[in-house]
Amino acid sequence: MSPHADPAGFRAAASRFSTGVTVVTSSDADGAPVGMTANSFTTVSMQPPTVLVSLKRGRTWQAVSETRRYAVNVLGADDVAICRHFAGAPLAQGAPCLDERDGFFLLRQAIAQFGCEVVSTIEVADHTLFIGEVRWCRHQDGLPLAFYASRFRNGLGAEIKPGDALAYPAEGWTV
Ligand SMILES: Cc1cc2nc3c(=O)[nH]c(=O)nc-3n(C[C@H](O)[C@H](O)[C@H](O)COP(=O)(O)O)c2cc1C
């Protein structure tokens, strides 16, 4: 048996872990905002409030490495174009507006924002886990953008209540 799972199979299986979508922002050496789409955002601890993002080497990685600060902007369901912009497919009308607060760059339509200071980093393969303590955060109501099976979704399905019968597909496993 190979020591590693087949990459295509791994990608497909991992895509079944549904996530929200964020834009991680920081500032470059000139103080200008940079950002990238990331769905690796995870809460780590409540006390103190701690999160992590897993970033591949690139402009945003460089900025976070140097400033040791980043903001996480949780996208709403209407923000697929913004998600694509920060994943390398620029918006025709130009970069989305980012507000500055205490040196963090924020998307005002985000449904949650976290301002973080890096307290620890872990190198893993071609990514770095940036573990950040949350200095402040805020949120507003709105439907979340979700990512599942490599597609964007309106993140709120029907609520499942105790006793609801769940239908499972009959096809079985894809290897
Ligand atoms: C839905 C989605 C989620 C992504 N999540 C991550 C992620 O968690 N970490 C990462 O390194 N790249 C992720 N990417 C890819 C980056 O957004 C993309 O490579 C980006 O252009 C990197 O920008 P940068 O070079 O300015 O850092 C994701 C892309 C998409 C569309």
The ligand as a Gaussian input file, in Angstrom:
#p B3LYP/6-31G(d) Opt

LIG

0 1
 C      -12.807000      28.071000      -1.398000
 C      -11.311000      28.250000      -1.372000
 C      -10.615000      28.004000      -0.215000
 C       -9.217000      28.155000      -0.146000
 N       -8.581000      27.911000       1.031000
 C       -7.233000      28.051000       1.106000
 C       -6.555000      27.821000       2.343000
 O       -7.164000      27.531000       3.381000
 N       -5.196000      27.948000       2.358000
 C       -4.474000      28.275000       1.223000
 O       -3.233000      28.351000       1.298000
 N       -5.101000      28.529000       0.042000
 C       -6.448000      28.432000      -0.038000
 N       -7.108000      28.714000      -1.215000
 C       -6.304000      29.173000      -2.393000
 C       -5.899000      30.666000      -2.268000
 O       -7.032000      31.485000      -2.027000
 C       -5.205000      31.165000      -3.560000
 O       -4.104000      30.325000      -3.838000
 C       -4.759000      32.624000      -3.437000
 O       -4.589000      33.147000      -4.740000
 C       -3.443000      32.813000      -2.661000
 O       -3.179000      34.198000      -2.598000
 P       -1.753000      34.807000      -2.181000
 O       -0.724000      34.285000      -3.119000
 O       -1.935000      36.299000      -2.234000
 O       -1.441000      34.420000      -0.791000
 C       -8.500000      28.579000      -1.295000
 C       -9.210000      28.855000      -2.482000
 C      -10.597000      28.690000      -2.518000
 C      -11.350000      29.004000      -3.787000

